[in-house]
Amino acid sequence: MKKAVNIWHYISVYLAGLTALIALFAPVDPVQKCLLASITILFLHFLEEFGYPGGFPLMGMKFMMNSDEMDSSKWDVNNLSSMFGNWGFLFLLYVLPLIFPNVRFLTLSAMMFLFAEVIMHLILFPVKLKTFYNAGQITGVLGLGFVGCYYFTTVFNPAMFVWYDYVLAVIWFVAVFMFCFRSKLYWNLGKKKGYELTDVTAYGASFKK
């Protein structure tokens, strides 16, 4: 089990392939296809952030925690907390709308968050970190951005939603983010031994100590 957790970002590639097959061959409607496409790309996004080229944990420390600590063993993050946060976020934000398609704000929340990813990887991370590339940028901007644009220009039907659906959508993805990445459970998982980050995951493949 521990070995599987420590390669969760590589397992994500296989889950991306499985999800893509479901999207291509299962009898699903256009909204469900957009959700499945988002899930597929998110699994690949996890590989880019944590597998190869990796380095998202260091970005998180600098951008979200305002920390210059470079010793990853001192960070309250590891493969267990990373898997919990990212897979948990994917399930709550993107799988639940598939399970409960009649809860309108869930789908809206998932699709709106795609643009939050684009803003973070295209604008916020580069400006704050003063780098051209950041871990997750390709899948985040090109992949998730494409799905978001396709949904809102081709699939989205505003007549299906009322004003409070938009409010609930924002509240939901903020609440999910806080639970998955800021809760006591997340921080406690990050302190457990045996799930240490590799240098590639923590700093990125091109990082030189």
Helices and strands as residue ranges (DSSP letters): H 2-6, H 8-25, H 30-46, I 47-51, H 56-63, G 72-74, H 79-90, I 91-95, H 96-99, H 104-119, I 120-124, H 125-129, H 137-137, I 138-144, H 145-150, I 151-155, G 158-160, H 163-182, H 184-189, H 199-203
